[in-house]
Each structure stands twice: as structure tokens, then as C-alpha cells.
Amino acid sequence: MRAEIDLLAADVAPAEIPVPERIGDYLIHELIGEGGQALVYRAEQKSPVRPVALKVLKLQIADNPEALK
């Protein structure tokens, strides 16, 4: 799963980012936004079943221990 998240969180244009089917316990529907530090997906949590917005940190942020403090 780490490789899948690395690809999603890479610093590329949103139109070039493949939308995964799942990330962990979440079923991904679509990319709904991108900020300076993360991508945001419209998703569904499987347990409990509910709609969510799932934020995934970009690789350059996730791999920077100082940024995670």
C-alpha cells in the first residue's frame, strides 16, 4: 500500500494522478481537491459505513519528519 500512496502523493498535476479504488478501509470515489500539502478524495469508510473526505499527505511532506511535528 505504501507504493500506491507514494504514487498518489507525488507532486504531479491532479489530472495526472490515478484515483485508486481503495486506501486501507476506504473506498475511493474521486479526487476532489489538492492543496500545497495534500490531496483530498471523496471516499466511503467501510466500517462504520459513512461518506468521508480523505486527506493524503504529499510525498515531500510525508517523508519530512520536521513537517510532521
N, C-alpha and C positions, 0 to 999 in steps of 0.2 A: 504494500500500500504506500510506502514511503516514496517509491519511484513515481507512482501515479500522482501523488500530492506535489512532488517536485516539479513535474511537468505542468500541473495546473497553476502552480505558484510562480512559475518563471516570469521574467519581465518581458512579456510579449503583448501585442495588441489583443483586446478581448475577442475580436472576430477570429483570431488565430488559435484561441485556446479551446481545445476539445472539451466538451462537457462530459464528465464521467457519469456512469449510471449510478454509482454508489461511492460514498466515502464513509467507511465504518458502518454505523447504524442508520445512515441517512440515504434516502433515495433522492437523487438529484434530478430536478426538472429543467432548470435553465440558469444561465449566468444572468444576474440582474444588476450587477454593478461592479465597479472596480475603483479603488482608491489608491492612494500612494503606498499603502502598506498591505492591502489585502484584496481578495476577490470575494464577492458575495453571491451566493447561489440561493434560488428558491428551491426548497427541499421539503421532504417529509421524513420526520423521525419515525422509526418503525415501532419503538416501544418507549413510552406510550405513543400511539399513532396521533400525530399532530403536524400541522404545517409549521415550518420554521424558515428563518433566513440563516444560512450557514456561512460564516466568515472563515476564509482560509488565508493565512498569512502568506505573503510572497516569500520566495526562497531567500532573498537577500536579507529579509527581516528575521525569518525563522532560524536562519543559520548564524545570526549575530547575537551572542549571549548578552551583550550590552543593551541591545534593543529590547530584549525580553524581560529586562528588570522592571 
